[in-house]
Amino acid sequence: MAKERPIDVRFIEFMPFAMNDWEKDKFISYEEIKRRIIKVHPDFAPMPVGTDAPSSTQKSYAGEKWLGRIGFISSMSDHFCGGCNRLRLTADGHLKVCLFDNRELDLKTLIELGTSDTELLDYIRAALTNKHYSHGGVDSILKGTNRPMVRIGG
């Protein structure tokens, strides 16, 4: 599709979250998917350096005459934790600084208690300061407890 149309197609590696039937043998790395695409489309290659922002969650690829791009979100096999600048606010008012971290900041309750904007910013800064910049891989994630992705949002 990306070869013939000006669209971006993204492949997201299967991630271990509660209730998604994650199994190691179902996992296919972005490198393996890339190899399979190259087998069919030999002109498939990385985009020029600088195409993706340092905080990007994807690695972009295309062919020389492709109209679109293919992106890989390699959160399991080649994670991007060190450059991640993502935050998530869940539907129930909790702030997550990492999808794979079970720690959450309950902003909703803080607001209901009358916490000032300055104090809220201090809590958020503290959460960011304590952010892990590596999720430790599949085994580490599987040992932890975390909400199912459908409860986090995404």
C-alpha positions in Angstrom: 0.0 0.0 0.0 2.8 2.5 0.9 4.5 1.8 -2.4 1.6 2.9 -4.5 -0.2 5.4 -2.2 1.0 8.4 -0.2 0.2 6.7 3.1 2.1 5.6 6.2 1.7 2.0 7.3 2.9 1.2 10.8 3.8 -2.1 12.3 3.7 -2.2 16.1 5.5 -5.1 17.8 3.2 -7.3 19.9 3.6 -6.1 23.5 2.9 -8.1 26.7 -0.1 -6.5 28.4 -2.7 -8.2 30.6 -5.5 -9.9 28.8 -4.0 -9.8 25.3 -2.8 -13.5 25.1 0.8 -12.5 24.7 3.2 -15.4 24.1 6.8 -15.2 23.2 6.4 -17.5 20.2 3.8 -15.1 18.7 6.3 -12.3 18.7 7.9 -11.1 15.5 10.6 -8.4 15.7 10.7 -5.4 13.4 13.9 -6.7 11.9 12.2 -9.9 10.9 9.2 -8.1 9.4 11.7 -5.8 7.5 13.5 -8.9 6.1 10.2 -10.3 4.8 9.3 -7.0 3.1 12.8 -6.7 1.5 12.4 -10.2 0.1 9.4 -9.0 -1.8 10.4 -5.3 -2.3 14.3 -5.1 -2.7 14.1 -1.3 -3.1 12.8 -1.0 0.5 15.3 0.9 2.6 15.7 3.2 5.6 14.7 6.8 5.1 17.4 9.5 5.2 18.9 10.2 8.6 17.0 12.8 10.4 13.6 11.9 8.9 12.3 10.7 12.3 12.6 13.0 15.3 14.9 11.9 18.2 11.8 11.3 20.3 10.0 9.4 17.5 8.5 6.0 18.4 9.0 4.7 14.9 11.7 3.9 12.5 10.7 5.0 8.9 11.4 3.1 5.7 10.4 3.4 2.1 11.6 2.7 -1.4 13.2 5.3 -3.7 10.1 5.8 -5.7 7.6 4.9 -3.0 4.7 7.3 -2.4 4.3 6.4 1.2 6.4 5.1 4.1 6.4 2.1 6.4 7.1 2.6 10.1 8.1 0.2 12.8 7.4 0.7 16.4 9.9 -1.6 17.9 9.1 -1.2 21.6 10.1 -4.8 22.4 13.1 -5.7 20.2 14.8 -2.3 19.9 13.1 0.0 22.4 13.3 3.7 22.3 13.0 4.5 26.0 16.0 6.8 26.1 14.4 9.3 23.7 10.8 8.8 24.7 8.9 12.0 25.6 5.4 10.4 25.8 3.0 10.7 28.6 -0.5 9.2 28.9 -3.5 10.6 30.8 -5.9 7.7 31.4 -9.6 8.1 31.2 -9.8 7.8 35.0 -7.4 10.7 35.5 -4.1 8.9 36.1 -0.8 10.0 34.5 1.5 7.3 33.2 5.0 8.3 32.2 5.6 4.9 30.6 3.3 2.3 29.2 5.3 -0.5 30.9 5.5 1.1 34.3 2.8 0.3 36.7 3.4 3.5 38.7 0.7 6.1 38.1 0.1 9.6 39.4 -3.5 10.1 40.4 -4.1 13.6 39.1 -7.9 13.4 39.3 -7.8 12.9 43.1 -5.2 15.6 43.5 -7.4 18.0 41.6 -10.5 17.0 43.6 -8.5 17.7 46.8 -7.9 21.2 45.6 -4.2 20.8 44.8 -2.9 24.1 43.3 -1.6 24.2 39.7 1.9 24.8 41.1 1.7 21.7 43.3 0.4 19.7 40.4 3.3 20.7 38.3 5.7 19.7 41.1 4.0 16.2 41.2 4.3 15.9 37.5 7.9 16.9 37.5 8.7 14.4 40.2 7.0 11.7 38.2 9.1 12.6 35.1 12.3 12.8 37.2 11.6 9.2 38.4 10.8 7.9 34.9 12.7 4.8 33.9 14.5 5.1 30.6 14.5 1.4 29.9 11.8 -1.1 30.4 14.2 -4.0 30.9 12.8 -6.2 28.2 10.1 -8.8 27.9 11.0 -10.8 31.0 11.0 -7.7 33.2 7.6 -6.6 31.8 6.1 -10.0 32.3 7.1 -10.0 36.0 5.4 -6.7 36.7 1.8 -6.0 37.1 0.2 -3.4 34.9 -3.3 -2.4 33.6 -4.5 -4.0 30.4 -3.9 -1.8 27.4 -7.6 -1.3 27.0 -7.6 0.4 30.5 -4.6 2.5 29.7 -5.8 3.9 26.4 -3.9 3.9 23.2 
